[in-house]
Amino acid sequence: MNKFARLFELEDHQVLLMKDYDDEEEKFYVSQTTWIDSISYSMRLGMKNEESRDKYFDKYNEEEAKRYLTSVTNLLA
């Protein structure tokens, strides 16, 4: 199955990881999204090609999701 999204269930939050492609820019992305206090926070990471996007997506794990969540909460502090 060719997955385009993964959901990481952390202690108090969820992190959604999604593959993305921008037709206008012709660029590949991976998007990370979480919700904190009913507000959605997203970060879009540009990749040089589809292969590098897919490798990043496949290697992404719970530790990466925790790091992303920590970076978001640090920005809000």
C-alpha positions in Angstrom: 0.0 0.0 0.0 1.3 3.4 -0.9 0.6 5.5 2.2 0.3 9.3 1.9 -0.3 10.0 5.7 0.7 8.6 9.1 -0.7 9.5 12.5 1.5 9.5 15.6 -0.4 9.2 18.9 1.8 10.8 21.6 1.0 11.2 25.3 -1.1 14.3 25.0 -1.2 15.1 21.3 -1.3 13.7 17.8 1.1 14.5 15.0 -0.1 14.0 11.4 2.6 13.4 8.8 1.5 13.8 5.1 3.2 13.6 1.7 2.5 16.6 -0.5 3.2 17.9 -3.9 2.7 21.4 -5.2 1.8 21.5 -8.9 2.5 25.2 -9.4 6.0 25.0 -7.8 6.6 21.4 -9.0 8.1 20.5 -5.6 7.7 17.7 -3.2 6.9 18.2 0.5 6.3 16.5 3.8 3.9 18.3 6.1 3.8 17.9 9.9 0.6 19.0 11.7 -0.6 19.0 15.3 -3.4 20.6 17.3 -2.8 22.5 20.5 -5.6 24.3 22.3 -7.9 23.9 19.3 -5.4 25.6 16.9 -3.7 23.7 14.1 0.1 24.1 13.7 1.8 22.9 10.5 5.3 22.8 9.1 6.0 22.0 5.5 9.4 20.6 4.6 10.6 20.9 1.0 12.4 17.9 -0.5 14.6 17.8 -3.6 12.6 15.1 -5.3 9.9 12.4 -4.8 12.4 9.8 -3.7 13.9 11.9 -0.9 10.4 12.8 0.2 9.4 9.2 0.4 12.5 8.2 2.3 12.0 10.9 4.9 8.3 9.9 5.2 9.3 6.2 5.7 12.0 7.0 8.3 9.9 9.4 10.3 9.2 7.9 13.7 7.7 8.7 17.1 10.9 10.4 18.2 10.7 12.8 15.2 7.1 13.5 16.1 8.0 14.3 19.7 10.8 16.7 18.5 8.3 18.4 16.2 5.8 18.8 19.0 8.5 20.1 21.3 9.5 22.7 18.8 5.9 23.9 18.4 5.3 24.1 22.2 8.7 26.0 22.6 7.6 28.6 20.1 4.3 29.1 22.0 6.1 29.5 25.4 
